[in-house]
Amino acid sequence: MGAFSRQKFFQELTHGCLLPTAQQGLEQVWQLLVICLLCRLLWMLGLPSFVKHLCTMAGGFYTLYLFFELHMIWVVLLSLLCYLFLFLCRHSTIRGTFLSITVLIYLLLGELHMMDTTNWHKMRGSQMVVAMKAISLAFDLDRGVVASVPSPVEFMGYIYFVGTVIFGPWISFNSYKEALEGRKLSFSWLLKVSVSWVKSQVCLVISNCVAPYLFPYFIPVYGDKLLRGKKRRKIRGAPAKWLLAYENTMSFHFSNYFVGYLGETTSTLAGAGFTEEKENLKWDMTVSQPLNIELPRSMVEVVTSWNLPMSRFLHTYVFKSALKFGTFSAIMVTYTASALLHGLSFHLGAVLISLGFITYVEHVLRKRLAAVFSACVLSKKCQPNCTHRNKKKLWVYVINVAFSALAILHLTYLGSVFNSSVDYVDEEEDDVTHHTIQKWSELSWTSHWVTFGCWIFYRLIL
């Protein structure tokens, strides 16, 4: 086949990928959007709280059936198990810990024995949101943030809140109750919904079309024969392998941003995701911060910006609870909990556990460097009134840029294991394990070796 002209290439890309992707994205979620809007309008009618809880529960049930059909029964069973546990242990003061263990056992048994892996993984997002809501409610009951165990209707309304039941994000029980108060419609609310929806569609198109096609088109990952057909040449050489890894990483990142912005859209459309300052209502829910991920200051900033609500959940209910065992232990418990919530997948678990070591080593090293040089080189940006003497000197910027470049290397390395055949697992776990090891071997285990070297350097300057 002769090489495409540039014009024909873009025409094929537009009609063969961009438009079908955007159309398919709308077809899959339009009913969910309509149900979210209907619930939002119903809550403004001044209905009794009991009716509002029933409405959102019914909407959540219907959307679960739309996306998962009868497989939704496993999500329902998890929610029933959680409420039964909360009711039976309503006088306990350690419900959070015990419910966490119960939920994780259920998720592991479900993945191993209850049904096939492919269908279970399709429900992974909803299962994870339900689990996080139930666990957070249990801890809030233990800490007195929530006064008493909600009624069954309140609990199920929270669990199946139509704005978050499919794409998330996690919201607290008190945030859910505030959403049901039915705030007035406003231009800022409509603007937030519209902007988040547009961003989600842009990210979907970039993930499915731009990253796999335009990226290697402009950077010759496959040599000078990219446009001679769809069959890709075998990648040779370290630079080409790293470029291919970055291509996979970019696609994976924007698929996450798509889900994040779509979660912002549905939750805001349903009336959640606002902050109130005096009489000023701000619709400001933020799930992901792509700029902090693609141009990171540190890996610590990356893992926080990847999913802000989940990061808050893990920090509030896992990290703080485990901090009594030490900082390193708390970090590893947090990443292990995240890995278990995401499911029994070797590549996800390997990435998350690796992230635990990477972020810990980076944090302690930069903290030590900041103390030695009295410079603003911490993992998180210093406040303007910090006590460091060196804030804006050239060498301070150089150190921060070097760590930013290192973070991009880590992201590329870790993201190289994600592609369509692995994200939607229909393979044996042994194949996924082999794929992960093969990808990291092709990149010479660079990120792990660099992390080990940073740890050695940190130990030397103690």
Salt bridges, closest charged atoms under 4 A:
GLU111 OE2 - HIS121 NE2 2.45
ASP142 OD1 - ARG95 NE 3.04
GLU181 OE1 - ARG183 NH2 2.80
GLU247 OE2 - ARG232 NH1 3.24
GLU264 OE1 - LYS192 NZ 3.04
GLU276 OE1 - ARG183 NH1 3.11
GLU294 OE2 - HIS253 ND1 2.80
GLU362 OE2 - ARG366 NH1 3.76
